Amino acid sequence: MLEFVSLSGPMGADPKSPESRGRRFRLMRQVMGEHMTQTIMARAIGVTQGSWTAYENGTRFPKRANLDLLVTATHFPKEWIEDGNIRDIGPDLMRRLIRAEKELEQAQRAEAKKKRS
């Protein structure tokens, strides 16, 4: 059984890489619902919208206290947020993450195609 599935970047990407961590933050927000803006997520854990953007870009990672607030607010397992470990993700959340990953991939492909045009 696979213990680590990144749901957060290219196949074979290090789940602890900044890119993978950033992608998990984007996925988390997407799973929470389209009304869930970066500003709302940031306020929920006591950081600025700029900090949340940095989390999604993979250029920063939350301090322990903010990470704990994020786990409480979202119910995402800390191990998944930090390392991509899916062991404690239930089946419903897993389905939602997979759906969000597919949607994110489609949006990125459409954006790349648009840039090439």
N, C-alpha and C positions, 0 to 999 in steps of 0.2 A: 504494500500500500504506500502511495506517495504521501509523505508527511508535509512537504512544501510544494505548493502550487502558487506561483506568484500572482496570477490573475492581475498582473501588474507590469507587463512589459514583454519585450521580445522573448521568444522561446530560448531558454538557457540563460536568461539574464539573472544576475545575482539579485536575490530578493531583498538584500540589504542595500543595494545601490541607490543612489539618490533618485535616479529615474524610476526605479521600481517603487520606492517609497512614495514619491510624488504621485505616481499613477494610482496607488491605493487611496490616497487622499481624494483624488478626483472621483474615483469609483465610489468611495464612501459617500461623498456629497450627492452623487448621482442616484445612488440607491435610496438615499433619504428622501428624494423627490425633487421634481423640477422647481418647486418653490424654494428649495434650500440653496440660497445664494452663499457666496463666500463670506459675505458680511454676516449673515445669520449664523453660519457655522463658527466664525471667529468670535462673535459675541457669546455664543454658548459655552466657549471654553476660556473666555477672558483674554483674548488676544485681538490685535488689529486685523482688519481685512488684508492689509499688506503682509502680515505674518502668515495668514492662511494661504495667500497667493504663493508665498515662498515655500510653504509646505507642499502645495500642489506642483510647484516647479522643481521640487527636490533640492532646493538650495538651503533649506532649514528644516529642522525637526523640532517638534514641541518639547518644552521642558517637561520633566516628570509630572509636575502638578497639573499642567495643562493636558498632558496625555491622559492622566487619570480622569479628568473632567470629560474628556472626549469619549473615553470608554463608557463612562456613566451616562452621558447624553445620547450616545448612538447605539450602545449595546454591541459594538464591534469588539471582538476579542483583542486585547492588547498585543498578543503574540502575532496576530495577523497584521495589525498596523505596523508593528516594528519589523517583523521578519518574513511576513507572507505565509506564516504557518496557519494552515486551515483546519487543524485538528479540532478546535472548539467552535467551528462554524456549523450551525445547524442547517438542515436541508433547505428550509425556506430562504434563509439568508444566502445560502450558496446559489440557489436558483436566481435570486435577485442580482447577485454579483455577476454571475455568468451573463445574464441579460444585459446588465450595465456595461460589461466588458465588450460585448458584441456591438452595442450602440456606440460606445466610444470609438471602437475600431472603425465602424462605418463612417462616423463623423470625421475622423482623421483622414480616411481615404478620400472622402468627398472634398475636404479642404485641400489635400495635396493635389487632387485632380484639378481643382479650381485654380490653384497657384500655377500649374503647368500650362493652363489655357491662356 
